[in-house]
C-alpha cells in the first residue's frame, strides 16, 4: 500500500485558510456553549448580575482572549512555522504573571523571575535557525 503525502511547502490559498479559521472557531464556540449550557441552566438558573465589571470581563474574554488571540495565531501561522508559533504558547503564564503584577500588585518572587528567564530562553532557542 502506498501513502501519498502532499508537499510540505504547499500552502492553501488565503481564502481557504480563512474559511477553515471561521469554521474552526464556530465549532469550538458551539461545543463550548453546549458544554457550559447544562451547568449554567441547572446551577446558576441563567441569572446574571449585569454589573460593569462583568460586562468588561465578557468583552475582554470575547474579543481580546478569543477572537484577537485566534486571529494573531492564524496570522503567525501564515508567516512562520507552526512549531515556532506553538512555542509562543509558553508565554501565556509569564504574561499573565506580569499582568497580575501590573494590575493587582502581586509580588514577583525570585522563582517567578527564574522561570520567566527559562521560558524566554526556550522560546529564543526555538526561533534560532540552526544549520
TIPADREN-511884 format. One record per residue (C-alpha): residue number from 1; x, y negated, z negated. Coordinates in nm, 3 decimals. Each point is the difference from the previous one (the first is absolute). Example, Ala and Ser with C-alpha at 12.3 -4.5 7.8 and 13.67 -1.06 7.14 Angstrom:
BEGIN
VEXVEX    i       px       py       pz
VEXVEX    1    1.230    0.450   -0.780
VEXVEX    2    0.137   -0.344    0.066
//
This chain:
BEGIN
VEXVEX    i       px       py       pz
VEXVEX    1    0.000    0.000    0.000
VEXVEX    2    0.133   -0.340    0.090
VEXVEX    3   -0.069   -0.318   -0.193
VEXVEX    4   -0.009   -0.329    0.186
VEXVEX    5    0.122   -0.302   -0.189
VEXVEX    6   -0.052   -0.358    0.108
VEXVEX    7    0.302   -0.220    0.045
VEXVEX    8    0.107   -0.165   -0.323
VEXVEX    9    0.019   -0.341    0.167
VEXVEX   10   -0.346    0.022    0.157
VEXVEX   11   -0.186   -0.274   -0.184
VEXVEX   12   -0.374   -0.033    0.060
VEXVEX   13   -0.125   -0.332    0.135
VEXVEX   14   -0.085   -0.271   -0.251
VEXVEX   15   -0.378    0.032    0.045
VEXVEX   16    0.013    0.370   -0.084
VEXVEX   17    0.194   -0.075   -0.317
VEXVEX   18   -0.258   -0.264   -0.089
VEXVEX   19   -0.284    0.245    0.058
VEXVEX   20    0.171    0.262   -0.217
VEXVEX   21    0.056   -0.261   -0.271
VEXVEX   22   -0.365   -0.107    0.002
VEXVEX   23   -0.127    0.357   -0.009
VEXVEX   24    0.242    0.100   -0.272
VEXVEX   25   -0.090   -0.295   -0.218
VEXVEX   26   -0.373    0.061    0.056
VEXVEX   27    0.016    0.368   -0.096
VEXVEX   28    0.220   -0.068   -0.300
VEXVEX   29   -0.240   -0.266   -0.123
VEXVEX   30   -0.298    0.230    0.060
VEXVEX   31    0.162    0.283   -0.198
VEXVEX   32    0.092   -0.236   -0.284
VEXVEX   33   -0.354   -0.135   -0.012
VEXVEX   34   -0.145    0.352   -0.011
VEXVEX   35    0.241    0.106   -0.276
VEXVEX   36   -0.071   -0.305   -0.215
VEXVEX   37   -0.374   -0.030    0.064
VEXVEX   38   -0.096    0.295   -0.221
VEXVEX   39    0.183   -0.121   -0.313
VEXVEX   40   -0.120   -0.356    0.065
VEXVEX   41   -0.363    0.111    0.020
VEXVEX   42    0.002    0.231   -0.300
VEXVEX   43    0.245   -0.173   -0.234
VEXVEX   44   -0.035   -0.368    0.081
VEXVEX   45   -0.362   -0.010    0.126
VEXVEX   46    0.130   -0.228    0.282
VEXVEX   47   -0.002   -0.301   -0.232
VEXVEX   48    0.267   -0.263    0.058
VEXVEX   49    0.079   -0.317   -0.190
VEXVEX   50    0.071   -0.247    0.280
VEXVEX   51    0.261   -0.208   -0.178
VEXVEX   52    0.271   -0.200    0.179
VEXVEX   53    0.275    0.237   -0.116
VEXVEX   54   -0.187    0.297    0.147
VEXVEX   55   -0.065   -0.180    0.329
VEXVEX   56    0.366   -0.109    0.034
VEXVEX   57    0.116    0.351   -0.079
VEXVEX   58   -0.231    0.153    0.262
VEXVEX   59    0.115   -0.252    0.261
VEXVEX   60    0.364    0.078   -0.080
VEXVEX   61   -0.056    0.377    0.011
VEXVEX   62   -0.208   -0.013    0.318
VEXVEX   63    0.213   -0.232    0.205
VEXVEX   64    0.345   -0.021   -0.157
VEXVEX   65    0.053    0.356   -0.110
VEXVEX   66   -0.202    0.188    0.261
VEXVEX   67   -0.028   -0.183    0.330
VEXVEX   68    0.319   -0.205   -0.017
VEXVEX   69    0.207    0.294   -0.124
VEXVEX   70   -0.125    0.227    0.277
VEXVEX   71    0.055   -0.270    0.260
VEXVEX   72    0.357   -0.056   -0.118
VEXVEX   73    0.065    0.374   -0.008
VEXVEX   74   -0.121    0.050    0.359
VEXVEX   75    0.196   -0.303    0.120
VEXVEX   76    0.314    0.137   -0.165
VEXVEX   77   -0.055    0.343    0.154
VEXVEX   78   -0.019   -0.169    0.341
VEXVEX   79    0.338   -0.166   -0.066
VEXVEX   80    0.210    0.254   -0.194
VEXVEX   81    0.017    0.373   -0.069
VEXVEX   82   -0.271    0.154   -0.216
VEXVEX   83    0.266    0.128   -0.242
VEXVEX   84    0.119   -0.351   -0.065
VEXVEX   85   -0.357   -0.122   -0.044
VEXVEX   86   -0.066    0.283   -0.246
VEXVEX   87    0.305   -0.103   -0.203
VEXVEX   88   -0.159   -0.341   -0.055
VEXVEX   89   -0.280    0.165   -0.199
VEXVEX   90    0.253    0.039   -0.282
VEXVEX   91   -0.018   -0.378   -0.038
VEXVEX   92   -0.355    0.029   -0.142
VEXVEX   93    0.088    0.054   -0.367
VEXVEX   94    0.285   -0.256   -0.009
VEXVEX   95   -0.216   -0.265    0.166
VEXVEX   96   -0.282    0.075   -0.244
VEXVEX   97    0.249   -0.027   -0.285
VEXVEX   98    0.119   -0.339    0.124
VEXVEX   99   -0.358   -0.120    0.052
VEXVEX  100   -0.085    0.100   -0.359
VEXVEX  101    0.308   -0.185   -0.120
VEXVEX  102   -0.106   -0.315    0.186
VEXVEX  103   -0.375    0.018   -0.065
VEXVEX  104   -0.019    0.144   -0.350
VEXVEX  105    0.340   -0.073   -0.151
VEXVEX  106    0.097    0.367   -0.036
VEXVEX  107    0.355    0.043   -0.117
VEXVEX  108    0.248    0.170    0.227
VEXVEX  109    0.218    0.249   -0.179
VEXVEX  110    0.344    0.117    0.110
VEXVEX  111   -0.143    0.331    0.124
VEXVEX  112   -0.251   -0.188    0.218
VEXVEX  113    0.276   -0.199    0.165
VEXVEX  114    0.209    0.316    0.042
VEXVEX  115   -0.284    0.184    0.173
VEXVEX  116   -0.062   -0.308    0.216
VEXVEX  117    0.364    0.008    0.111
VEXVEX  118   -0.020    0.374    0.076
VEXVEX  119   -0.314   -0.049    0.211
VEXVEX  120    0.153   -0.287    0.195
VEXVEX  121    0.320    0.200    0.056
VEXVEX  122   -0.202    0.294    0.131
VEXVEX  123   -0.191   -0.222    0.239
VEXVEX  124    0.319   -0.162    0.123
VEXVEX  125    0.152    0.345    0.060
VEXVEX  126   -0.311    0.100    0.194
VEXVEX  127    0.025   -0.303    0.227
VEXVEX  128    0.371    0.030    0.074
VEXVEX  129    0.061    0.157    0.337
VEXVEX  130    0.274    0.261   -0.030
VEXVEX  131    0.184    0.125    0.305
//
